[in-house]
Amino acid sequence: MALKDETKGFVAIFGWSLRCIDAMEKFDRRYVIVAPPWAEAYAKEHDIPFLSWDFERVNDRSMELAETLRDRGVDVAIPLFEETVEWAGAVNSVLMQNPRLFGQSMLFRDKSLMKRRAQLGGIRVGIFEEAMDHSDVMRFLKRVNQTLLKLDGDPNDPIHFKAFDKAGCLGHRVIRTPDDVAAIADDEFPALLESHLDGWEFAVEAWIKDRKIQFLNISEYVTLGYSVFVPATPELEKWRGRITQEIEKLIEVFDIDFGFIHPEYFVTNDGTMYFGEVAYRPPGFNVFELLERAYNFNAYQGLVLVFDPKATHEELDAFFPTPVKDATGHAGCFGVYPRRRVVSELRIPEETENDPYFEFHELSPPMEQKVTKRTAFGTHWGLVYFFGDDPHRMRELLKAQEELDFYV
């Protein structure tokens, strides 16, 4: 455990992550983990500073949490997961005596409010509407395809259905037919509807302090919901200047003084860049771990630095690497989902295990034989990690995993 510097900020981490806890143990900041009650026994056993809190219960106890943390001397709350963003905003509005921070967190949580704020700020977005029930989805599907001058019998252009406040691919469906609409469960409403954008979809991770970008990474998706790698190919990195300008627009429009954002964008064939959405917490698919593998810096510690009001510019300059130039290679991962409806064992394909880019996997033997039908983009069963020098080979390798069976 690293010595803690009491002149630096005391941070509250909202959410349970062993990787983040390990990073905090090796860092010079005091910290407390604020997580659900099920983690308390583990925290006590391993002497992890801990405060039990149930983030799933919607209530007005954020003031109680804020006052408890303030009394302990905590300076700032840092959200790790989508469900904790609103709580951190509410708590930070008290700790930092800045009520605007709570309203800002609401924008990051509600995809519809987020799109409207971006649009009002002059950021280019696709066509979108809110849906309260199935009839709204059917109406939007018909209207979009009428606008595209589709004739009777032509296949529909797809639309996207996204839960208002879920992370990433959770609650994300591609809708093409009335049957797709009928398959949506009642409890998935209300939701956001979006027109489909043809183009190159990618994500950005940006650490921000005093309204300035401290480090910006471009994560290249190979297939959304399946695979990603960092740094991106030179073909995507050539957009870095434009992407940086777009992130600076987000900082201005969403009034971001500090913290970490994870936006997604599309670049169309004519070079137009569209804003997809933005999150105020670390990305999924263990991108922080991929960044550490590629750059040898700890992204969780970087997260703490940009949130900590007592962090200095000298610290920040010394901590973050130079994008692309300082990377020692390209790190990628593939999310495995069984391709068969019935499975009995985990079997890593030989072509995966014997590939020089393969490093390790986090897959477990199947708990049940029958594979639940994947709804929307679904949730992967675990990740397989790769590392190598050639980004184009990394792309091809990650794409090739989609045709392999890891569960047989």
Residue pairs with C-beta under 8 A, 6 or more apart in sequence:
1 25
1 26
2 25
2 26
2 27
2 28
3 28
4 28
4 29
4 30
5 28
5 29
6 30
7 310
8 28
8 29
8 30
8 308
8 310
8 311
9 29
9 30
9 75
9 76
9 304
9 307
9 308
9 309
9 310
9 311
10 29
10 30
10 31
10 32
10 72
10 73
10 74
10 75
11 29
11 30
11 31
11 32
11 74
11 75
11 76
11 77
11 78
11 304
11 307
11 308
12 31
12 32
12 33
12 34
12 51
12 69
12 74
12 76
12 77
12 78
12 91
13 20
13 21
13 24
13 31
13 32
13 33
13 34
13 78
13 80
14 34
14 35
14 55
14 77
14 78
14 79
14 80
14 81
14 84
14 87
14 88
14 91
15 34
15 35
15 55
15 79
15 80
15 81
15 83
15 84
16 33
16 35
16 36
16 39
16 80
17 80
17 300
19 288
19 289
19 300
20 80
20 300
21 33
21 48
23 298
23 300
23 301
24 31
24 300
24 301
24 304
26 298
26 301
27 298
27 301
27 304
29 304
29 308
30 49
31 49
31 304
32 49
32 50
32 51
32 69
32 72
32 74
33 39
33 43
33 48
33 49
33 50
33 51
34 50
34 51
34 53
34 65
34 69
34 77
35 43
35 50
35 51
35 52
35 53
36 52
36 53
36 54
36 55
36 56
37 52
37 54
39 50
39 52
40 50
40 52
42 48
43 49
43 50
44 50
51 68
51 69
53 65
53 87
55 83
55 84
55 87
56 83
62 87
62 90
62 91
62 94
63 90
63 94
65 87
65 91
66 90
66 91
66 93
66 94
66 95
67 94
69 77
69 91
69 95
70 94
70 95
74 95
75 95
75 308
75 309
75 310
76 92
76 95
76 96
76 307
76 308
76 309
77 87
77 88
77 91
77 92
77 95
78 88
78 303
78 304
78 307
79 85
79 87
79 88
79 280
79 281
80 281
80 282
81 167
81 281
82 109
82 165
82 166
82 167
82 279
82 281
84 281
85 105
85 108
85 109
85 279
85 280
85 281
86 102
86 105
86 106
86 109
88 105
89 101
89 102
89 103
89 104
89 105
89 106
89 108
90 102
90 105
92 98
92 101
92 102
93 99
93 100
93 101
93 102
96 309
100 255
104 254
104 255
104 256
105 280
106 113
107 113
107 114
107 117
107 254
108 114
108 254
108 278
108 279
108 280
109 164
109 165
110 164
110 165
111 162
111 163
111 164
111 165
111 192
111 277
112 128
112 130
112 164
112 192
114 277
114 278
115 125
115 128
115 192
115 277
117 253
117 254
118 125
118 250
118 253
118 275
118 278
119 125
120 253
121 249
121 252
121 253
121 254
122 249
122 253
123 246
123 249
123 250
123 253
123 275
124 272
124 273
124 274
124 275
125 274
125 275
126 194
126 195
126 196
126 197
126 274
127 144
127 194
127 195
128 192
128 193
128 194
128 195
129 136
129 140
129 192
129 193
130 136
130 190
130 191
130 192
130 193
131 137
131 140
131 161
131 189
131 190
131 191
131 192
131 193
132 189
132 190
133 189
134 181
134 182
134 184
136 193
137 159
137 161
137 175
137 181
137 184
137 193
138 178
138 181
140 159
140 193
141 156
141 159
141 175
141 181
144 157
144 159
144 195
145 154
145 156
145 157
148 157
150 156
150 157
155 176
156 176
156 177
157 195
157 196
158 174
158 175
158 176
158 196
159 174
159 175
159 193
159 194
159 195
159 196
160 172
160 173
160 174
160 175
160 193
160 194
160 195
160 196
161 171
161 172
161 173
161 174
161 175
161 184
161 188
161 191
161 192
161 193
162 171
162 172
162 173
162 191
162 192
162 193
162 194
162 277
163 170
163 171
163 172
163 188
163 191
163 192
164 190
164 191
164 192
166 172
167 279
167 281
167 284
168 283
168 284
169 224
169 225
169 284
169 376
169 377
169 378
169 379
170 376
170 377
170 379
171 188
171 191
171 376
172 225
172 376
172 377
173 180
173 183
173 184
173 375
173 376
173 377
174 180
174 196
175 181
183 375
197 266
197 268
197 274
197 276
198 268
198 269
199 266
199 267
199 268
199 269
199 272
199 274
200 236
200 266
200 267
201 221
201 224
201 264
201 265
201 266
201 276
202 218
202 219
202 220
202 221
202 232
202 236
202 264
202 265
202 267
203 218
203 219
203 221
203 228
203 262
203 263
203 264
203 265
203 283
203 287
204 216
204 217
204 218
204 219
204 243
204 247
204 261
204 262
204 263
204 264
204 265
205 216
205 217
205 219
205 260
205 261
205 262
205 283
205 287
205 291
205 299
206 213
206 215
206 216
206 217
206 247
206 260
206 261
206 262
206 263
207 213
207 214
207 215
207 216
207 260
207 302
207 303
207 305
207 306
207 320
208 214
208 251
208 256
208 257
208 258
208 259
208 260
208 261
208 306
209 258
209 305
209 306
209 311
209 313
209 316
210 257
210 258
210 313
211 251
211 256
211 257
213 244
213 247
213 248
213 251
214 302
214 305
214 306
214 316
214 320
215 302
215 320
215 321
215 323
216 240
216 243
216 244
216 247
216 323
217 230
217 231
217 287
217 291
217 323
218 230
218 231
218 232
218 236
218 237
218 239
218 240
218 243
219 228
219 229
219 230
219 232
219 283
219 287
219 290
220 228
220 229
220 230
220 232
220 233
220 236
220 391
220 395
221 227
221 228
222 228
222 229
222 332
222 395
222 398
222 399
223 398
223 399
223 402
224 377
225 335
225 377
225 378
225 380
226 334
226 335
226 337
226 380
226 398
226 401
226 402
227 332
227 333
227 334
227 335
227 398
227 399
227 401
227 402
228 285
228 287
228 290
228 332
228 333
228 398
229 290
229 330
229 331
229 332
229 333
229 386
229 391
229 394
229 395
229 398
230 287
230 290
230 291
230 294
230 327
230 330
230 331
230 332
231 237
231 294
231 323
231 324
231 327
231 330
231 391
232 391
233 391
233 392
233 395
234 391
237 324
239 267
239 273
240 323
242 273
243 265
243 273
246 263
246 265
246 273
246 275
247 261
247 263
250 256
250 261
250 263
250 275
250 278
254 261
254 278
258 306
258 307
258 309
259 280
259 306
259 307
260 280
260 281
260 282
260 303
260 306
260 307
261 278
261 279
261 280
262 278
262 279
262 280
262 281
262 282
262 283
263 275
263 276
263 277
263 278
263 279
264 276
264 277
264 278
265 273
265 274
265 275
265 276
266 273
266 274
266 276
267 273
267 274
268 274
282 288
282 299
282 300
282 303
285 333
285 335
285 383
286 333
286 383
287 299
288 299
288 300
290 331
290 332
290 333
290 385
291 297
291 299
291 331
292 298
292 299
293 329
293 331
293 385
293 387
294 327
294 328
294 329
294 330
294 331
294 387
295 321
295 326
295 327
295 328
296 321
296 328
297 319
297 320
297 321
301 319
302 319
302 320
305 311
305 315
305 316
305 319
306 316
321 327
329 387
329 388
329 389
330 387
330 388
330 389
330 390
330 391
330 394
331 385
331 386
331 387
332 385
332 386
332 387
332 394
332 397
332 398
333 383
333 384
333 385
333 386
334 383
334 384
334 386
334 398
334 401
335 380
335 381
335 382
335 383
336 361
336 363
336 380
336 381
336 382
336 383
336 384
336 401
336 406
336 407
337 374
337 378
337 380
337 381
338 366
338 371
338 381
338 405
338 406
338 407
339 405
339 407
340 371
340 405
340 407
340 408
341 370
341 371
341 373
342 369
342 370
342 371
343 366
343 369
343 371
343 407
343 408
344 366
344 369
344 408
345 365
345 366
345 407
345 408
346 363
346 364
346 365
346 366
346 406
346 407
347 405
347 406
347 407
347 408
348 361
348 363
348 384
348 406
349 404
349 405
349 406
351 400
351 404
352 358
352 384
352 401
352 404
352 406
355 386
355 397
356 388
357 386
357 387
357 388
357 393
357 394
357 397
358 384
358 385
358 386
359 385
359 386
359 387
360 384
360 385
361 382
361 383
361 384
361 385
362 382
362 383
362 384
362 385
363 381
363 382
363 383
363 384
363 406
364 381
364 382
366 407
371 407
381 406
381 407
384 401
384 406
386 394
386 397
386 398
388 394
388 397
